[in-house]
């Protein structure tokens, strides 16, 4: 018997997936929000303490470790944004290299094939004072060489930023390269005929035309920064002291080490609000720009 399709058949086929997504994703979010208003410790306690309503959030923002993690996530976001800048520069260089494009694209994309845990371990070895760069330079006779960033609270976060840039640089380069290739070749030819300089061409013509690509990179970067955890564990495990804690590390530490579900849930809810505060404006801006472009094309 032949199967008869109707307009509602795709919706019916997608129903199980939508139900699973709603229950597992939105259900988990609602459960976490609810837990943040309880006194749950090692095991969930579904009784809300109305007398101490919001106590977990008061404890959270009264914690020096949490304030340090918020400061670190801002530093990590600003530093990791250099990956987008360098990714664009590399994409512009690779795009002009017609013969070696495949080779360079593979080389720069290779770090993306490595997990952040492995990346963190590699960079931890590189910054080891005995086995890494510092030991190598001192072995060459540069006795004053110092590259032990992970041992200093003031520089450990910058070491993590350096490793994050190395890991994500190829990914953003690939996105930028795709954006450059989507530009009409007639624009390049016209700019060349008009004698437009290299810097003016990119700053005044190419970059504005790639604003959606930059927005996409910004969204992906912001999501990765907020949930940064594995590279922290691999490189410093939050140390020295609490100098490299991030919100994700704080939340997991509150649950796994302190066995406090309510406290960890409060931190997770703030992480969700941070993500929405960054993600939604960028998405709305992108959607508005696309509608504006579509209206102008009509």
Phi, psi and omega in degrees: 000129182290142179277130181257125180258147177231181180292337181270353182299315178299321179296321179294320180294328181275350184302312179302318180295320179294320180295315179298317179298316181296316184289313186282323184270297182291327177297319178294322178296314181295322179295319180294317178299317179297316181297332182291346178257010179249175177258033182299134176251248181292325180240152182298140174235111189273012179264117179282130178273093184293333179292328179246040183299127181082012181298323181297323180288325175296316177296323183297308183280355171267000181269128177295325180295321179292318178295323176296320180295323177294319177296319181293324182291329175291316178298318180295322180293316180294315180292318182291339178297340176297336177297325178290317180297309180293328177297321177292318179297315178296320179297320178295322179289317181292322182296329180277343179267089188293322187279324183258018185298314181298320180295310183292325179296320178294318181297314184284337178275347183302317179302333180293336179284349180263136179293160179294332176296312179295319177302314179297320179294320179297314181289333174294322176292319180300323182266009175292128185295339182263316187259346187265211184298319182299313179296324179295314180293321178293329176292335177277355178112357178272082186295332182274001181293133180223122180220033182264063185292327186291342181273351183250127179301331182283340185242351184298322181293327179289329175294320177294320178299317179299316179294322180294320178297315179301320183287320186264355185300314182295324179296313180290329175298318179296319177296316179294323179295320176296321177294321179294322181287342178279350179283136181301131181296338179294332179294318178296317181294318180295319179295323179292319179292325180281355178075026179290133181292162183301313183291319178294324179300313183282317185286324187257343183239304187289311182300313177300327179287342181255024184297327178291325176294318178295322178295318178299315178298320179296320179295312181296321180295316182296320178295320179293325182291316183298323183263016181300121180214308189296321180290331176294314180298317184291324186269316187229345187053036178089350184269183355295135185067239176239024189289341181241022176291144173237166180305320179294318178295320179298314183296315181291324177295320180296327180275311188280324184263311183273351178053048182234094183295318182297316180294316178295323179294322177298317177296321179294324178294318177296322175299320177297317179295322177297317179297316179294322181295331179269318189286311186297313178301320179294319179294317179295321178296317178297316180297319179295319179295321179293319177295322179295319178294320179295321179292324179290332180284341181280000000 
